[in-house]
Amino acid sequence: MPLHKPYIRFFISIYLLCNIHCKEAYTPPAVKNNPGFLVVDGFLTSVPDSTYITLTRTRNMADTSTAPPETNALPEIRAGIYGNLLPLDIFQKYRLTIRTSGGAAYSSDFIPFKITPPIDSLSWKEDSNQVSIMVSTHDPGNNSRYYRWAYEETWLYHTFFTSNFNYENDNVVTRSRDSLIYFCYTTKYSPDIQLGTSANLSQDQISNIDVHNVSKASEKIYEKYSILVKQYALTREQFDYWTNLKKNSENLGTLFDAQPSQLSGNIHCTSNPSETVLGDLYASTVTRKRMFINRNQVALYFVNPYFLPCQINGDVTLVIDGSDKQKAYDYLEKPGHLYTFLYDNYGYHIAENLCADCREHGGTIMKPDFWP
């Protein structure tokens, strides 16, 4: 007997976006009109902190803003995203139930729990333009067949100058080891959809399928790069849904491109069966594997570092006499806050943030726990 859990009641405010009207171009009704469909993107797993459900509303195709989230339904990870729900039994089936504040009720089909096989290997290869990350896996029981992959990539980068000093409480002080701002780390999550299937093979085996490509013009592989690949097993119906979603997200363009199709998944409006609901709920275990690529392992680079203006322009620092605190203070408090980075016989050298503080490029100086 399948369990009717998790039963989740959401009180959600429903609203519609204003239509966006285009001039001097034909815009199909599906593009102009926004019915405000509920979109449900849900993933259930046996680990509570990996279970999430995302609730949003549709927007016009011409609208480049992010999808409006449905907020305040449960304690949120962030707007419209709900997680840490409950541990699940992998031998049961699950149904998601949603009820809005307007009285509309939604329910998913009963979802089977898929067991994802381990990732056998992560590998990479390079050509003249890019580095390709590849994954291999197999299921000896031939029970998986349909797969999806997501990834998290983290890379190390550095700025041009080394900042050994800071200015605190009207004094120049030496930076502690934990406050050095020469090296930074940036993490990004996969924006694309990567799928694979062994359905047409005699054995349930995936060999060296590309999950991500990194351009050799990117700073990601210029120093040290890491990628964590996550693997999910899907049902055939879920694989078809993600394939459709991939086509819609990648092929939108002119009238000669594949036109967007309706992304009807396994979520339905039970209070109004004619209402369209977009999205899909699936459940599986997750397997993971991490890999590092060092600078000296890659043959060629075409990277123009972000600090190139500092490297080209020699006049990016200012020498200030160490005894002239007021002058140093005036420079350090200017808009764009300047940092001391070196002291020698000529005094303190002051550089702009872009040239001496790696955080200006968006990263963090906090070293990830997994970093060697």
One Martini backbone bead per residue (centre of mass of N, CA, C, O) as a GRO file, in nm:
protein
  372
    1MET     BB    1   0.090   0.039   0.028
    2PRO     BB    2   0.095   0.352  -0.042
    3LEU     BB    3   0.211   0.646   0.060
    4HIS     BB    4   0.067   0.974   0.168
    5LYS     BB    5   0.374   1.096   0.124
    6PRO     BB    6   0.408   1.413   0.130
    7TYR     BB    7   0.182   1.628   0.297
    8ILE     BB    8   0.143   1.950   0.146
    9ARG     BB    9   0.047   2.270   0.262
   10PHE     BB   10  -0.026   2.551   0.066
   11PHE     BB   11  -0.011   2.911   0.097
   12ILE     BB   12  -0.088   3.088  -0.198
   13SER     BB   13  -0.024   3.351  -0.394
   14ILE     BB   14  -0.204   3.479  -0.671
   15TYR     BB   15  -0.058   3.599  -0.980
   16LEU     BB   16  -0.018   3.837  -1.244
   17LEU     BB   17   0.129   3.937  -1.523
   18CYS     BB   18   0.201   4.165  -1.733
   19ASN     BB   19   0.182   4.247  -2.042
   20ILE     BB   20   0.396   4.223  -2.328
   21HIS     BB   21   0.451   4.458  -2.584
   22CYS     BB   22   0.515   4.448  -2.923
   23LYS     BB   23   0.693   4.599  -3.190
   24GLU     BB   24   0.723   4.519  -3.518
   25ALA     BB   25   0.602   4.228  -3.425
   26TYR     BB   26   0.514   3.905  -3.412
   27THR     BB   27   0.310   3.778  -3.141
   28PRO     BB   28   0.217   3.523  -2.999
   29PRO     BB   29  -0.015   3.449  -2.763
   30ALA     BB   30   0.181   3.277  -2.582
   31VAL     BB   31   0.365   3.534  -2.541
   32LYS     BB   32   0.162   3.764  -2.448
   33ASN     BB   33   0.023   3.560  -2.262
   34ASN     BB   34  -0.033   3.530  -1.898
   35PRO     BB   35  -0.184   3.284  -1.689
   36GLY     BB   36  -0.027   3.189  -1.430
   37PHE     BB   37   0.108   2.929  -1.394
   38LEU     BB   38   0.186   2.663  -1.218
   39VAL     BB   39   0.518   2.575  -1.094
   40VAL     BB   40   0.670   2.249  -1.048
   41ASP     BB   41   0.982   2.167  -0.874
   42GLY     BB   42   1.065   1.832  -0.776
   43PHE     BB   43   1.277   1.677  -0.515
   44LEU     BB   44   1.329   1.349  -0.386
   45THR     BB   45   1.500   1.222  -0.094
   46SER     BB   46   1.664   1.053   0.174
   47VAL     BB   47   1.783   1.345   0.214
   48PRO     BB   48   1.665   1.625   0.351
   49ASP     BB   49   1.891   1.843   0.239
   50SER     BB   50   1.800   1.740  -0.078
   51THR     BB   51   1.514   1.837  -0.052
   52TYR     BB   52   1.302   1.988  -0.309
   53ILE     BB   53   1.075   2.276  -0.376
   54THR     BB   54   0.953   2.460  -0.658
   55LEU     BB   55   0.768   2.775  -0.674
   56THR     BB   56   0.597   2.917  -0.956
   57ARG     BB   57   0.534   3.152  -1.220
   58THR     BB   58   0.450   3.241  -1.507
   59ARG     BB   59   0.582   3.405  -1.798
   60ASN     BB   60   0.667   3.579  -2.038
   61MET     BB   61   0.876   3.510  -2.300
   62ALA     BB   62   0.973   3.823  -2.322
   63ASP     BB   63   1.060   3.788  -2.033
   64THR     BB   64   1.383   3.825  -1.866
   65SER     BB   65   1.297   3.757  -1.606
   66THR     BB   66   1.241   3.595  -1.340
   67ALA     BB   67   1.058   3.380  -1.192
   68PRO     BB   68   0.795   3.404  -0.993
   69PRO     BB   69   0.762   3.340  -0.671
   70GLU     BB   70   0.633   3.124  -0.423
   71THR     BB   71   0.575   3.239  -0.110
   72ASN     BB   72   0.525   3.137   0.219
   73ALA     BB   73   0.468   2.814   0.246
   74LEU     BB   74   0.747   2.767   0.383
   75PRO     BB   75   1.030   2.720   0.500
   76GLU     BB   76   1.293   2.885   0.345
   77ILE     BB   77   1.577   2.895   0.163
   78ARG     BB   78   1.430   3.057  -0.065
   79ALA     BB   79   1.249   3.204  -0.281
   80GLY     BB   80   1.031   2.933  -0.356
   81ILE     BB   81   1.218   2.739  -0.172
   82TYR     BB   82   1.182   2.402  -0.048
   83GLY     BB   83   1.317   2.226   0.240
   84ASN     BB   84   1.381   1.995   0.472
   85LEU     BB   85   1.136   1.800   0.518
   86LEU     BB   86   1.200   1.468   0.498
   87PRO     BB   87   1.246   1.154   0.542
   88LEU     BB   88   1.274   0.877   0.314
   89ASP     BB   89   1.139   0.587   0.174
   90ILE     BB   90   1.263   0.394  -0.090
   91PHE     BB   91   0.996   0.176  -0.079
   92GLN     BB   92   0.817   0.413  -0.165
   93LYS     BB   93   0.550   0.623  -0.243
   94TYR     BB   94   0.470   0.961  -0.369
   95ARG     BB   95   0.273   1.258  -0.276
   96LEU     BB   96   0.185   1.581  -0.384
   97THR     BB   97   0.021   1.847  -0.197
   98ILE     BB   98  -0.167   2.142  -0.298
   99ARG     BB   99  -0.283   2.457  -0.141
  100THR     BB  100  -0.428   2.743  -0.193
  101SER     BB  101  -0.566   3.040  -0.081
  102GLY     BB  102  -0.796   3.012  -0.323
  103GLY     BB  103  -0.858   2.674  -0.323
  104ALA     BB  104  -0.658   2.536  -0.488
  105ALA     BB  105  -0.581   2.205  -0.612
  106TYR     BB  106  -0.292   1.985  -0.593
  107SER     BB  107  -0.149   1.689  -0.764
  108SER     BB  108   0.034   1.413  -0.777
  109ASP     BB  109   0.157   1.151  -0.863
  110PHE     BB  110   0.279   0.860  -0.797
  111ILE     BB  111   0.618   0.819  -0.677
  112PRO     BB  112   0.887   0.661  -0.757
  113PHE     BB  113   1.182   0.519  -0.619
  114LYS     BB  114   1.504   0.573  -0.722
  115ILE     BB  115   1.807   0.398  -0.785
  116THR     BB  116   2.129   0.521  -0.793
  117PRO     BB  117   2.406   0.469  -0.935
  118PRO     BB  118   2.720   0.491  -0.947
  119ILE     BB  119   2.996   0.663  -1.029
  120ASP     BB  120   3.264   0.551  -1.196
  121SER     BB  121   3.357   0.823  -1.365
  122LEU     BB  122   3.581   1.096  -1.407
  123SER     BB  123   3.666   1.294  -1.696
  124TRP     BB  124   3.909   1.440  -1.936
  125LYS     BB  125   3.933   1.663  -2.220
  126GLU     BB  126   4.121   1.818  -2.494
  127ASP     BB  127   4.132   2.094  -2.702
  128SER     BB  128   4.176   2.398  -2.858
  129ASN     BB  129   3.901   2.521  -2.687
  130GLN     BB  130   3.849   2.281  -2.464
  131VAL     BB  131   3.707   2.131  -2.171
  132SER     BB  132   3.591   1.798  -2.111
  133ILE     BB  133   3.336   1.655  -1.917
  134MET     BB  134   3.312   1.310  -1.804
  135VAL     BB  135   3.077   1.034  -1.771
  136SER     BB  136   3.046   0.716  -1.590
  137THR     BB  137   2.808   0.434  -1.596
  138HIS     BB  138   2.631   0.160  -1.414
  139ASP     BB  139   2.372  -0.109  -1.416
  140PRO     BB  140   2.363  -0.443  -1.337
  141GLY     BB  141   2.028  -0.450  -1.320
  142ASN     BB  142   1.886  -0.270  -1.542
  143ASN     BB  143   1.707  -0.016  -1.380
  144SER     BB  144   1.758   0.271  -1.501
  145ARG     BB  145   1.855   0.410  -1.811
  146TYR     BB  146   1.782   0.701  -1.678
  147TYR     BB  147   1.949   1.028  -1.689
  148ARG     BB  148   2.078   1.285  -1.466
  149TRP     BB  149   2.281   1.592  -1.458
  150ALA     BB  150   2.472   1.775  -1.220
  151TYR     BB  151   2.663   2.079  -1.121
  152GLU     BB  152   2.965   2.191  -0.943
  153GLU     BB  153   3.174   2.476  -0.976
  154THR     BB  154   3.521   2.539  -0.879
  155TRP     BB  155   3.748   2.827  -0.852
  156LEU     BB  156   4.068   2.959  -0.876
  157TYR     BB  157   4.187   3.293  -0.806
  158HIS     BB  158   4.363   3.604  -0.885
  159THR     BB  159   4.526   3.882  -0.843
  160PHE     BB  160   4.782   4.108  -0.899
  161PHE     BB  161   4.816   4.198  -0.613
  162THR     BB  162   4.963   4.198  -0.290
  163SER     BB  163   4.793   4.224   0.023
  164ASN     BB  164   4.952   4.292   0.344
  165PHE     BB  165   4.761   4.540   0.407
  166ASN     BB  166   4.575   4.754   0.628
  167TYR     BB  167   4.308   4.990   0.731
  168GLU     BB  168   4.280   5.051   1.089
  169ASN     BB  169   4.208   5.283   1.302
  170ASP     BB  170   4.425   5.481   1.167
  171ASN     BB  171   4.590   5.214   1.072
  172VAL     BB  172   4.850   5.018   0.976
  173VAL     BB  173   4.804   4.667   0.903
  174THR     BB  174   4.854   4.339   0.923
  175ARG     BB  175   4.759   4.073   0.767
  176SER     BB  176   4.607   3.800   0.808
  177ARG     BB  177   4.578   3.492   0.685
  178ASP     BB  178   4.250   3.514   0.670
  179SER     BB  179   4.274   3.822   0.509
  180LEU     BB  180   4.368   3.748   0.248
  181ILE     BB  181   4.325   3.894  -0.111
  182TYR     BB  182   4.446   3.713  -0.356
  183PHE     BB  183   4.268   3.463  -0.307
  184CYS     BB  184   3.986   3.301  -0.475
  185TYR     BB  185   3.639   3.175  -0.476
  186THR     BB  186   3.420   3.011  -0.716
  187THR     BB  187   3.063   2.926  -0.746
  188LYS     BB  188   2.875   2.714  -0.974
  189TYR     BB  189   2.569   2.625  -1.129
  190SER     BB  190   2.390   2.441  -1.330
  191PRO     BB  191   2.192   2.568  -1.615
  192ASP     BB  192   2.171   2.297  -1.746
  193ILE     BB  193   2.074   1.997  -1.933
  194GLN     BB  194   2.163   1.655  -1.850
  195LEU     BB  195   2.135   1.363  -2.058
  196GLY     BB  196   2.077   0.996  -2.044
  197THR     BB  197   2.072   0.672  -2.230
  198SER     BB  198   2.031   0.289  -2.240
  199ALA     BB  199   1.767   0.179  -2.387
  200ASN     BB  200   1.930   0.077  -2.669
  201LEU     BB  201   2.079  -0.119  -2.484
  202SER     BB  202   2.176  -0.417  -2.337
  203GLN     BB  203   2.325  -0.227  -2.139
  204ASP     BB  204   2.348  -0.037  -1.839
  205GLN     BB  205   2.546   0.202  -2.007
  206ILE     BB  206   2.771   0.482  -1.954
  207SER     BB  207   3.014   0.645  -2.178
  208ASN     BB  208   3.160   0.935  -2.190
  209ILE     BB  209   2.968   1.176  -2.116
  210ASP     BB  210   2.888   1.494  -2.158
  211VAL     BB  211   2.841   1.760  -1.894
  212HIS     BB  212   3.094   1.963  -1.962
  213ASN     BB  213   3.224   2.284  -2.084
  214VAL     BB  214   3.548   2.451  -2.096
  215SER     BB  215   3.688   2.723  -2.176
  216LYS     BB  216   4.013   2.847  -2.261
  217ALA     BB  217   3.904   3.156  -2.195
  218SER     BB  218   3.874   3.072  -1.907
  219GLU     BB  219   3.948   3.112  -1.561
  220LYS     BB  220   3.880   2.830  -1.435
  221ILE     BB  221   4.166   2.683  -1.561
  222TYR     BB  222   4.414   2.873  -1.471
  223GLU     BB  223   4.460   2.724  -1.188
  224LYS     BB  224   4.195   2.586  -1.025
  225TYR     BB  225   3.969   2.300  -1.066
  226SER     BB  226   3.623   2.206  -0.978
  227ILE     BB  227   3.397   1.915  -0.995
  228LEU     BB  228   3.054   1.833  -0.913
  229VAL     BB  229   2.878   1.537  -0.974
  230LYS     BB  230   2.532   1.465  -1.026
  231GLN     BB  231   2.321   1.170  -0.997
  232TYR     BB  232   2.013   1.064  -1.169
  233ALA     BB  233   1.732   0.868  -1.162
  234LEU     BB  234   1.483   0.785  -1.408
  235THR     BB  235   1.206   0.779  -1.562
  236ARG     BB  236   1.066   0.783  -1.862
  237GLU     BB  237   0.875   1.024  -1.807
  238GLN     BB  238   1.094   1.211  -1.690
  239PHE     BB  239   1.280   1.210  -1.934
  240ASP     BB  240   1.076   1.339  -2.128
  241TYR     BB  241   1.041   1.599  -1.973
  242TRP     BB  242   1.344   1.692  -1.977
  243THR     BB  243   1.368   1.691  -2.284
  244ASN     BB  244   1.156   1.907  -2.333
  245LEU     BB  245   1.289   2.125  -2.159
  246LYS     BB  246   1.553   2.138  -2.317
  247LYS     BB  247   1.433   2.226  -2.586
  248ASN     BB  248   1.296   2.488  -2.485
  249SER     BB  249   1.563   2.625  -2.361
  250GLU     BB  250   1.755   2.592  -2.640
  251ASN     BB  251   1.538   2.658  -2.909
  252LEU     BB  252   1.478   2.941  -2.878
  253GLY     BB  253   1.368   3.184  -3.142
  254THR     BB  254   1.264   3.134  -3.426
  255LEU     BB  255   1.021   3.008  -3.643
  256PHE     BB  256   1.244   2.777  -3.731
  257ASP     BB  257   1.226   2.674  -3.468
  258ALA     BB  258   1.150   2.507  -3.210
  259GLN     BB  259   0.862   2.498  -3.051
  260PRO     BB  260   0.699   2.540  -2.775
  261SER     BB  261   0.600   2.316  -2.532
  262GLN     BB  262   0.411   2.155  -2.316
  263LEU     BB  263   0.500   2.107  -1.960
  264SER     BB  264   0.366   1.832  -1.883
  265GLY     BB  265   0.341   1.648  -1.603
  266ASN     BB  266   0.267   1.508  -1.264
  267ILE     BB  267   0.080   1.766  -1.230
  268HIS     BB  268  -0.248   1.848  -1.085
  269CYS     BB  269  -0.571   1.986  -1.098
  270THR     BB  270  -0.834   1.891  -0.885
  271SER     BB  271  -1.035   2.150  -0.891
  272ASN     BB  272  -0.930   2.194  -1.215
  273PRO     BB  273  -0.871   1.989  -1.477
  274SER     BB  274  -0.828   2.226  -1.705
  275GLU     BB  275  -0.584   2.313  -1.566
  276THR     BB  276  -0.266   2.419  -1.604
  277VAL     BB  277   0.033   2.233  -1.516
  278LEU     BB  278   0.368   2.282  -1.432
  279GLY     BB  279   0.580   2.009  -1.402
  280ASP     BB  280   0.783   1.805  -1.165
  281LEU     BB  281   0.810   1.490  -0.989
  282TYR     BB  282   1.090   1.336  -0.813
  283ALA     BB  283   1.264   1.022  -0.707
  284SER     BB  284   1.595   0.984  -0.557
  285THR     BB  285   1.895   0.907  -0.547
  286VAL     BB  286   2.237   1.030  -0.491
  287THR     BB  287   2.529   1.067  -0.685
  288ARG     BB  288   2.889   1.137  -0.638
  289LYS     BB  289   3.162   1.336  -0.800
  290ARG     BB  290   3.504   1.445  -0.783
  291MET     BB  291   3.717   1.694  -0.956
  292PHE     BB  292   4.051   1.789  -1.061
  293ILE     BB  293   4.221   2.077  -1.220
  294ASN     BB  294   4.529   2.174  -1.319
  295ARG     BB  295   4.716   2.396  -1.482
  296ASN     BB  296   4.953   2.182  -1.574
  297GLN     BB  297   4.739   1.988  -1.740
  298VAL     BB  298   4.704   2.215  -1.943
  299ALA     BB  299   4.824   2.316  -2.244
  300LEU     BB  300   4.618   2.562  -2.311
  301TYR     BB  301   4.564   2.924  -2.328
  302PHE     BB  302   4.308   3.222  -2.349
  303VAL     BB  303   4.354   3.423  -2.107
  304ASN     BB  304   4.198   3.723  -1.984
  305PRO     BB  305   4.242   3.874  -1.719
  306TYR     BB  306   4.062   4.087  -1.519
  307PHE     BB  307   4.351   4.246  -1.438
  308LEU     BB  308   4.475   4.369  -1.700
  309PRO     BB  309   4.477   4.679  -1.642
  310CYS     BB  310   4.695   4.651  -1.417
  311GLN     BB  311   4.917   4.529  -1.607
  312ILE     BB  312   4.926   4.757  -1.826
  313ASN     BB  313   4.895   4.971  -1.603
  314GLY     BB  314   5.147   5.126  -1.412
  315ASP     BB  315   4.935   5.357  -1.284
  316VAL     BB  316   4.794   5.197  -0.992
  317THR     BB  317   4.979   5.345  -0.787
  318LEU     BB  318   5.063   5.482  -0.453
  319VAL     BB  319   5.290   5.673  -0.276
  320ILE     BB  320   5.315   5.665   0.087
  321ASP     BB  321   5.402   5.792   0.364
  322GLY     BB  322   5.398   5.633   0.666
  323SER     BB  323   5.370   5.917   0.836
  324ASP     BB  324   5.113   5.996   0.646
  325LYS     BB  325   4.811   5.937   0.765
  326GLN     BB  326   4.615   6.140   0.635
  327LYS     BB  327   4.670   6.063   0.343
  328ALA     BB  328   4.598   5.768   0.370
  329TYR     BB  329   4.311   5.814   0.472
  330ASP     BB  330   4.201   5.966   0.226
  331TYR     BB  331   4.239   5.725   0.028
  332LEU     BB  332   4.093   5.492   0.191
  333GLU     BB  333   3.805   5.674   0.195
  334LYS     BB  334   3.745   5.652  -0.079
  335PRO     BB  335   3.581   5.576  -0.332
  336GLY     BB  336   3.674   5.239  -0.366
  337HIS     BB  337   3.851   5.149  -0.168
  338LEU     BB  338   4.175   5.134  -0.057
  339TYR     BB  339   4.484   4.937  -0.062
  340THR     BB  340   4.735   4.802   0.103
  341PHE     BB  341   5.030   4.587  -0.020
  342LEU     BB  342   5.306   4.754   0.042
  343TYR     BB  343   5.647   4.775   0.186
  344ASP     BB  344   5.910   5.016   0.157
  345ASN     BB  345   6.142   5.268   0.116
  346TYR     BB  346   5.883   5.448  -0.004
  347GLY     BB  347   5.653   5.304   0.136
  348TYR     BB  348   5.324   5.303   0.077
  349HIS     BB  349   5.116   5.117  -0.137
  350ILE     BB  350   4.840   5.208  -0.343
  351ALA     BB  351   4.545   5.028  -0.448
  352GLU     BB  352   4.306   4.921  -0.624
  353ASN     BB  353   4.082   4.682  -0.580
  354LEU     BB  354   4.104   4.534  -0.857
  355CYS     BB  355   4.432   4.488  -0.801
  356ALA     BB  356   4.409   4.372  -0.465
  357ASP     BB  357   4.098   4.247  -0.464
  358CYS     BB  358   3.935   3.953  -0.533
  359ARG     BB  359   3.636   4.030  -0.442
  360GLU     BB  360   3.575   4.224  -0.688
  361HIS     BB  361   3.511   3.946  -0.871
  362GLY     BB  362   3.298   3.770  -0.660
  363GLY     BB  363   3.449   3.625  -0.452
  364THR     BB  364   3.608   3.423  -0.196
  365ILE     BB  365   3.840   3.365   0.076
  366MET     BB  366   3.691   3.108   0.142
  367LYS     BB  367   3.778   2.793   0.190
  368PRO     BB  368   3.685   2.507   0.096
  369ASP     BB  369   3.658   2.200   0.245
  370PHE     BB  370   3.751   2.031  -0.028
  371TRP     BB  371   4.008   2.177  -0.044
  372PRO     BB  372   4.356   2.103  -0.062
   0.00000   0.00000   0.00000
